[in-house]
Amino acid sequence: DIPLGEDSEAYQIDILDGGVVARTLSCGAQQALYASADELADFGAPNTALDLRVYQISAVVGRGFPLAANVPVF
């Protein structure tokens, strides 16, 4: 479902490396793909977990408040 009060659904995901943004993904659904080639380019090796900040994007406000998470990589 499209978030309340928005014409479309949009998100940005910051992938962090030691608290610094290594890459930002943008998507129009509640899922995103971080390609293994991009992970290797960003970190030099595969990770077992990633630190992320997920933002819902509003046409009026821009980035909302982030959800911070550490997610396992399979």
N, C-alpha and C positions, 0 to 999 in steps of 0.2 A: 504494500500500500504506500502511496505517496504521503509523506509526512504532512500533518495538518497545516494548512495555511500556505503550502508551497505548490507551485505549478508543476514541478518536476522533482525527482529524487536525485540527489547528488552528494557525493562524499569525497573527502581527501584523506589519504592515509600517509602519515609521515613514518618512514622506517628509520630508526635511530641507530647510530653507531656511537656508543659512549655518550649518549645524551645529545649528540649533534645529528641533524637531519642528513642522512645519506641519500635518500631518494623520497620523492612524493609521488604517490599514485593517485589518479583521479578516476572515479567510476560513477556510473549512473544507476547502480543497483547495490544491494547489500552483500556484494561479493567483489573481490578483486583478485587478479593474478599477478604475483611477483615472480617473474620468470627466473629459473635457476641461473641463466646467463647473466641476468641483471644482478642477482645476489653475488655471483662470483666477481662481477665487475666492481660492486660496491664494497665487498668484504675480503675478496681474495681467496675465500674458501667457503664451503657450505657451513651453515649454522645449525645448531640443535634447537635454538629458540631465537625469536626476534622481539625487540622492544618496539612498540608501535604507539602512535597517537592517531585516533580516528576522529574526524570532524564531519558533522553534517553541514552541508553548504546551503545557505539561504540566499535567495535572490535579493532580499532586502538587507540582511545583516552581514552576509558573507560567512566566514567560518564561525561555527558555534563553539561551545566549550568542548575541549578534547576529552575523549575516553582514552586513558593510558592503559596499556596491557602488555604483558609478556606472553607470547604465544609460542607453543612448540612447533617445530618444523618437521614434517614427516617426509 
